[in-house]
Amino acid sequence: MDSHINFNRSRWSELRASVPMVLDDSDIEELRGINENLDTTEVEEIYLPLSRLLNLHVGSQQRRTEVLDTFLNRPRANTPFIIGIAGSVAVGKSTTARLLKALLSRWENHPKVDLVTTDGFLYPKKVLEDRGIMHRKGFPESYDIKRLVQFVADVKAGKAELEVPVYSHITYDITDEVKVVDRPDILIIEGLNVLQSGMDYPHEPHRVFVSDFLDFSIYVDADSDVIEQWYVDRFLKFRSGAFTKPNSYFGHYTKLTEQEANDKARSIWREINGLNLDRNILPTKNRAKLILHKSGDHSVDQISLRS
């Protein structure tokens, strides 16, 4: 059975070694998510050591590829290093992904870093409605897993100019836009389902999953009751922000009182997001190579690295 080495903040921060701080306050402000407290100290103590670890892994893969190319007397191949980031809704995995993209792109040996979220591979709203599973969005059956796996396989194979569907959290649907991914040095793929495997998709006949292509995996963790509160706080902030935008799928929530909105958020958590966390997301945690556990103030208080 795999075991993890556990680090507190102090011990982990020492592993930064001499990695320089490459982000300023304005960069961090831009990367910070809703209701999060990301600051310079957090970046220096948690994410710079992590970027160093990932850089060492990428360098190792690049050297192995170069050895094989030399032996086979073939042109240098660019095999992208793929990082998966999983975790619950509202736990901050999107911020972690954006931050790692910014940090890793500063390293000279892999400057081209792309970020894709699995939200783009959700089935369109009409398909979910036709199948009667709109209330199951985010659950395994709501994803076009075949298309997602094919995309990751194509990235790993070094294919050029791959198109990725774009999801809108405003319209709650897939848009007409596409994101183009063109042979990155590193691909970060972030989503609820990146660590799931065949046992999580009994309704799908596939034998290959996103997790099979990952070179490194991260699970962003916190206690379930803490994540629920973060979800409620975010919902209340969206109520006076994103939900007020034209064409917002959740526009009707702006008419709720503060108490009604709080109750609605907890109901959605209990019936959808919390249920999905318990059944489909949390069971994948120990498959990750690294677990970042957060305390109630969003700061990372423990890091577990699989040995």
Residue pairs with C-beta under 8 A, 6 or more apart in sequence:
2 286
2 306
2 307
3 306
3 307
4 286
4 291
4 304
4 305
4 306
4 307
5 304
5 305
5 306
5 307
6 302
6 303
6 304
7 15
7 302
7 303
7 304
7 305
8 301
8 302
9 45
9 46
9 300
9 301
9 302
12 45
12 46
12 49
12 303
13 44
13 45
13 46
13 49
14 49
15 49
15 52
15 53
16 44
16 45
16 48
16 49
16 52
17 49
17 52
19 48
19 49
19 51
19 52
21 40
21 43
21 44
21 48
22 103
22 106
23 31
23 40
23 43
23 102
23 103
25 40
27 102
28 38
28 39
28 40
28 43
31 38
31 95
31 98
31 99
31 102
32 38
32 95
33 92
33 94
33 95
34 234
34 237
34 238
35 230
35 233
35 234
35 237
35 298
36 92
36 95
36 298
37 297
37 298
37 299
38 95
38 99
38 298
42 299
42 300
43 99
43 103
46 292
46 300
46 303
47 96
47 99
47 100
47 103
48 103
50 100
50 290
51 100
51 103
51 104
51 107
53 290
53 305
54 83
54 100
54 104
54 216
55 104
55 107
55 109
55 110
57 81
57 215
57 216
58 81
58 104
58 107
58 109
58 110
58 185
58 186
59 109
61 79
61 81
61 215
62 109
62 110
65 76
65 77
65 79
66 76
69 75
69 76
69 77
77 158
78 158
78 183
78 185
79 156
79 158
80 155
80 156
80 158
80 183
80 184
80 185
80 186
80 187
81 110
81 185
81 186
81 187
81 215
81 216
82 152
82 155
82 156
82 186
82 187
82 189
82 213
82 214
82 215
82 216
83 100
83 186
83 187
83 188
83 189
83 214
83 215
83 216
83 217
83 218
84 188
84 189
84 190
84 194
84 195
84 210
84 211
84 214
84 216
84 217
84 218
85 93
85 96
85 97
85 100
85 188
85 189
85 190
85 191
85 194
85 217
85 218
85 219
85 220
86 93
86 190
86 191
86 192
86 193
86 194
86 195
86 217
86 218
86 219
86 220
86 281
86 284
86 285
86 288
87 93
87 192
87 219
87 220
87 221
87 281
88 192
88 220
88 222
88 224
88 227
88 273
88 277
88 281
88 282
89 138
89 192
89 227
89 231
89 273
89 276
89 277
90 227
90 230
90 231
90 234
90 273
91 220
91 221
91 222
91 227
91 230
91 294
92 220
92 230
92 294
92 298
93 190
93 191
93 220
94 117
94 190
96 190
96 218
96 220
96 292
97 115
97 117
97 188
97 190
98 115
100 188
101 113
101 114
101 115
101 188
104 110
104 113
104 186
104 188
105 111
105 112
105 113
109 185
110 185
110 186
111 185
112 183
112 184
112 185
112 186
113 184
113 185
113 186
113 187
113 188
114 181
114 184
114 186
114 187
114 188
115 187
115 188
115 189
115 190
116 151
116 164
116 179
116 181
116 187
116 188
116 189
116 190
117 167
117 189
117 190
117 191
118 143
118 148
118 189
118 190
118 191
118 192
118 193
118 194
118 210
119 167
119 169
119 191
120 164
120 165
120 166
120 167
120 174
120 179
121 143
121 144
121 145
121 147
121 148
121 151
121 165
122 128
122 137
122 138
122 142
122 143
122 144
122 167
122 174
123 131
123 142
123 143
123 144
123 174
124 173
124 174
125 134
125 172
125 173
125 174
128 134
128 136
128 137
128 142
133 139
133 141
133 142
135 271
135 272
136 142
136 272
137 272
138 192
138 272
138 273
138 276
139 276
139 280
140 193
140 196
140 200
140 201
140 203
140 204
140 280
141 201
141 203
143 193
145 201
145 204
145 206
145 209
146 204
146 206
148 210
149 206
149 208
149 209
149 210
151 162
151 164
152 187
152 189
152 210
152 213
153 208
153 213
154 162
155 162
155 181
155 184
155 187
155 213
156 213
158 183
159 183
160 182
160 183
161 180
161 181
161 182
162 180
162 181
162 182
163 178
163 179
163 180
163 181
164 178
164 179
164 180
164 181
165 174
165 175
165 178
166 174
166 175
166 177
166 178
166 179
167 173
167 174
167 175
168 174
168 175
169 242
170 242
170 245
170 247
170 248
170 249
171 247
171 248
171 249
172 249
172 250
173 249
181 187
189 210
189 214
192 276
192 280
192 281
193 200
193 210
193 280
193 281
194 210
194 211
194 214
194 217
195 211
195 214
195 217
195 219
195 284
195 285
195 287
195 288
196 209
196 210
196 211
196 280
196 284
197 209
197 211
197 212
197 287
198 204
198 206
198 207
198 209
200 280
200 283
200 284
201 209
211 217
211 287
216 289
216 290
217 287
217 288
217 289
217 290
218 288
218 289
218 290
218 291
218 292
219 284
219 285
219 287
219 288
219 290
219 291
219 292
220 292
220 294
221 285
221 291
221 292
221 293
221 294
222 230
222 293
222 294
222 295
222 296
224 274
224 277
224 278
224 282
226 294
226 295
226 296
227 277
228 266
228 269
228 274
229 296
230 298
231 265
231 268
231 269
231 273
232 262
232 265
232 266
232 269
235 253
235 261
235 264
235 265
235 268
236 258
236 261
236 262
236 265
238 250
238 253
239 253
239 254
239 256
239 261
240 254
242 248
242 250
243 250
243 251
243 253
243 254
244 251
244 254
245 251
253 261
253 264
256 264
285 291
288 306
289 305
289 306
290 303
290 304
290 305
290 306
291 302
291 303
291 304
292 300
292 303
293 300
293 301
293 302
293 303
293 304
294 300
294 301
295 301
